[in-house]
């Protein structure tokens, strides 16, 4: 009878094992970039709850206890459900979640697979509004719109870590409101208003990172001096449905930040109209017309960035 595996079996008796035996040595760590046991830093957590929203294994929970100092928040990571994808760490803007190289997670009790941390979330401090100088009562306005800060006013970041709008830079494109994880921002494009919900805002800074015009200040940013508003552009004649002649002079950008077409470069490919987030551009390829809706345009510059021929001037 033939035993073809006897030679292989005997040779393995005198060779070293190909695998490494597990030893409960806490000092030995995994390879670089290994995602092991989670470490939670509660002193850095701002309770934005982004980690819980993005956790695919629902391994992150929290409890809230009301105290005299504020809300006592306890956040818990259950390693038994964690997939160690590190998505929570990637979304944590304040570095409160850390993955270590510790792979020693053999446990006999469920409590040993729990990583928890507690911190106090103090209620927001509402500063009293400064007294207004005495002045004659103004005539009632049709719109209840806050007055824009005067030219020369210095806008500074807040001490409590919450965002501050710079009206002279804001184009009210609503991107900050869409990106806010707590739903604390309300932007009205028509009324040109930007409203912050003090109670819901967690100061994560997502709105400032998403703002294309850098019109939101966070702690650490430099103060901004409000500049005088540019003069309103003169009304333009209605566009004609005919090819525009080549410009005799150089195309110059507008003072209000809105795009200007360079007919000599434009090929009417309609990419700018498709990329416009406000739907303010209409391009007719057959008639060779490029039309801008002044009311809808927010001056974000997306059309100019998307134009392959650089035929839009800002």
Beta strands, then each sheet from edge to edge (+ up, - down):
strand 1: 38-40
strand 2: 60-66
strand 3: 71-78
strand 4: 97-99
strand 5: 114-121
strand 6: 154-155
strand 7: 164-165
strand 8: 185-188
strand 9: 193-196
strand 10: 216-217
strand 11: 224-225
strand 12: 260-261
strand 13: 281-284
strand 14: 289-292
strand 15: 312-313
sheet 1: 1+ 4-
sheet 2: 2+ 3- 5+
sheet 3: 6+ 11-
sheet 4: 7+ 10-
sheet 5: 8+ 9-
sheet 6: 12+ 15-
sheet 7: 13+ 14-
end
